């Protein structure tokens, strides 16, 4: 498996090859994936329980796989602990620190920077994600969309080498979702890093994906452009919407 | 006649303050380990820490008396080092009280730590924070209610302890005679008026402590939850 990843390294930026066996009361689950992605927005699409979150957690170093190889521009991240991988990560639950304001949340990853540079970086990202009005609020006093933007800003302000998003928009309405995806796309145009965006929502795939990895039962079953990989699902959705009229 | 023995009150307050501070220093790392470790034998340590909750104080006091007495290695070493005995001394009382009040600090600490969402610790880690930084900037601030509860409970429990103090400390005025022993002495002397005055003070103190704990926890719980 590693050989195929190495071959794919050519123009790719991020190469991942990992296996993980999860044992629970429901049975065993075998994850075995190998893929490579460039500095584009790749959507990992799959139903609940397909293994999407496990893949992200292994890449980020939050979960220990049985075997793993994560190469970023040829650099092996495999043995690095999560805190040294410099990966931006947005959790499904966002995981904003509830006792800190938006500004403090965003600045958390910049503790070691000189105060002036830290302020400048925080100011810039707050402006990029349109959250200046909420910067002194704690998460409990923010709307869902504001919390989402703060979580994105917090993960990007550290200038990560890649961004992993785990179903980040699942709790948002379409209008807010579209606006945030636009901001994310704009950010990505300026900072070309590999982005892996996990979702099972088709609208998000077609709104943001440059490329799709389709995952089912712990395996990558298809990859390519969204309209190629998910043509069947798109047709089903259109039929469903037409029938509902 | 002096109805309240202020010397005993001062001694108890001093003892309880020192014990609460020691338990903060010792109990926090222990509770952190209990809250987050995945080792299989964790339950054994939990049982040891909780033992003083169910053990009769006289049993604990007896074994501490034996362990710290001048015939034990610890007692002999302390005698040689300090020139006086560890049992029937204020220092011995501190050690006994720390062990006796250990679960009253460690359990609230551990319960509070384990309630901090794993995702918050993951997020801190991904933002470059070490475990120590994550503890001081995320886990501890979000566990402040449990930390305050543990501190206050261990302070209050030390103020009111009787059996262990009597066994390990004896009943030496100004050295080991705490407020509970003072009440006991007064009852034995059939001086009910003085005993009553001191007992009322302890009763009010205990009520105030519990009221503070509930008020603090209620306020802190409301602080982080979404509206």
Contacts between the chains, C-beta under 8 A, distances in Angstrom:
chain1	res1	chain2	res2	distance
A	60	B	126	6.2
A	62	B	122	5.2
A	62	B	125	7.5
A	62	B	126	7.5
A	81	B	125	7.7
A	82	B	122	7.3
A	82	B	125	4.6
A	82	B	126	5.5
A	83	B	125	4.9
A	83	B	126	7.1
A	83	B	127	7.9
A	83	B	128	5.2
A	83	B	129	6.4
A	83	B	130	6.7
A	84	B	128	7.6
A	85	B	126	7.6
A	86	B	128	7.5
A	87	B	126	6.2
A	88	B	126	7.7
A	89	B	122	7.9
A	89	B	123	7.4
A	89	B	126	4.8
A	91	B	119	5.3
A	91	B	122	7.4
A	91	B	123	6.8
A	93	B	117	7.6
A	93	B	119	5.6
A	95	B	117	6.8
A	95	B	119	3.9
A	95	B	120	5.4
A	95	B	122	6.9
A	95	B	123	4.2
A	96	B	123	7.9
A	97	B	120	6.2
A	97	B	123	7.4
A	97	B	124	7.8
A	97	B	138	6.0
A	98	B	142	7.0
A	98	B	224	3.9
A	99	B	141	4.9
A	99	B	142	6.0
A	99	B	223	7.6
A	99	B	224	6.2
A	108	B	124	7.1
A	108	B	127	5.2
A	108	B	129	7.5
A	108	B	137	7.5
A	109	B	127	3.5
A	109	B	128	5.6
A	111	B	128	7.5
A	111	B	129	7.5
A	111	B	133	7.4
A	112	B	128	7.7
A	138	B	224	7.9
A	139	B	226	7.4
A	140	B	224	6.5
A	140	B	225	6.3
A	140	B	226	4.7
A	140	B	227	5.7
A	141	B	227	6.8
A	154	B	127	7.3
A	155	B	126	7.8
A	158	B	127	6.4
A	158	B	128	7.0
